[in-house]
Amino acid sequence: MKDRDRYLKIVEWSDENDCYVGSVPGWIGKCCHGDDEEQVYRRLCRIVEEWIEVYKNDRRPLPPSTSDKNYSGKFQLRPGSELHKALVIKALQTGDSLNNYCIRVLRKSVTSREKTRG
């Protein structure tokens, strides 16, 4: 595996910029753009390779890998007492547990965002 393959690369449509934009979450922000999605991805790969070379030349450790992470399926939220209460009430109104209600809302939010992009 090449060092560049250790990093999640995202190319997504930007309504704000009216083009595709490439980034490496957690390391390199929005760094390239264009009208052709594949071309932006190729540019993004070159940028990652260039940054890896800079890090190696400077004898700095590379950022932690993001492409091969394993996820436990758990994370903790601290929404504050008012939002917590509102979520519990909504969950009760739907006859669902707080956990299942939040999963459903998050899944719907992520799915609808993906639909608007693609």
C-alpha positions in Angstrom: 0.0 0.0 0.0 1.3 3.4 -0.9 1.4 6.1 1.8 -1.2 8.1 -0.1 -3.7 5.2 0.2 -3.7 5.6 3.9 -5.8 8.8 3.7 -9.5 9.2 2.9 -9.9 11.5 -0.1 -13.2 13.1 -0.8 -14.4 14.8 -4.0 -17.8 16.4 -3.7 -19.9 18.8 -5.5 -20.0 22.3 -4.0 -23.1 24.4 -4.8 -21.2 27.4 -3.3 -18.3 27.1 -5.7 -20.4 25.5 -8.6 -17.7 22.8 -9.1 -16.2 19.7 -7.6 -13.9 20.2 -4.6 -11.3 17.8 -3.2 -10.2 17.4 0.4 -8.6 15.0 2.9 -10.7 15.2 6.1 -8.7 15.7 9.2 -5.5 16.7 7.3 -5.9 18.8 4.1 -8.9 21.1 3.7 -10.5 22.0 0.4 -7.4 22.2 -1.8 -8.4 21.6 -5.4 -11.5 22.1 -7.6 -12.8 21.7 -11.1 -15.6 20.7 -13.4 -14.4 17.1 -13.9 -14.8 14.9 -10.8 -12.1 12.4 -11.9 -9.7 15.1 -12.7 -10.2 16.7 -9.3 -9.5 13.3 -7.7 -6.3 12.9 -9.6 -5.2 16.3 -8.5 -6.1 15.5 -5.0 -4.0 12.4 -5.1 -1.0 14.4 -6.4 -1.5 17.0 -3.6 -1.5 14.2 -1.0 1.7 12.8 -2.4 3.3 16.2 -2.4 2.4 16.7 1.3 3.7 13.3 2.2 7.0 14.2 0.5 7.2 17.5 2.4 6.6 15.6 5.7 9.2 13.1 4.9 11.8 15.7 3.8 11.1 17.6 7.1 11.4 14.3 9.0 8.0 14.9 10.5 5.7 11.9 11.2 2.8 11.5 8.8 -0.7 12.2 10.2 -2.6 9.2 11.4 -4.3 7.1 8.7 -7.9 7.8 7.9 -8.7 5.2 5.3 -8.4 2.0 7.3 -10.0 3.1 10.6 -12.3 0.6 12.3 -15.4 2.1 14.0 -17.0 0.6 17.1 -20.5 1.8 16.2 -20.6 3.9 19.4 -19.9 7.5 20.2 -21.1 9.8 22.9 -22.9 13.1 22.5 -23.2 15.9 25.0 -26.2 17.9 23.6 -26.9 19.9 26.8 -29.9 19.4 29.0 -32.5 21.3 26.9 -31.8 19.4 23.6 -31.5 16.1 25.6 -35.0 16.7 27.0 -36.4 17.7 23.5 -35.0 14.5 22.0 -36.4 12.3 24.7 -39.9 13.9 24.2 -39.7 13.4 20.5 -38.6 9.8 21.0 -41.5 9.2 23.4 -43.9 10.7 20.9 -42.8 8.3 18.2 -42.8 5.3 20.6 -39.1 4.8 20.1 -36.1 4.6 22.4 -33.9 7.7 22.5 -31.1 5.8 20.9 -33.2 4.4 18.0 -34.8 7.8 17.5 -31.5 9.6 17.2 -30.1 6.9 14.8 -33.2 7.3 12.6 -32.9 11.1 12.6 -29.1 11.0 11.9 -29.5 8.4 9.2 -32.3 10.5 7.5 -30.1 13.6 7.7 -27.0 11.9 6.2 -29.1 10.2 3.5 -30.9 13.4 2.4 -27.5 15.2 2.3 -26.1 12.5 0.0 -29.1 12.7 -2.3 -28.8 16.5 -2.7 -25.1 16.1 -3.7 -25.4 13.3 -6.2 
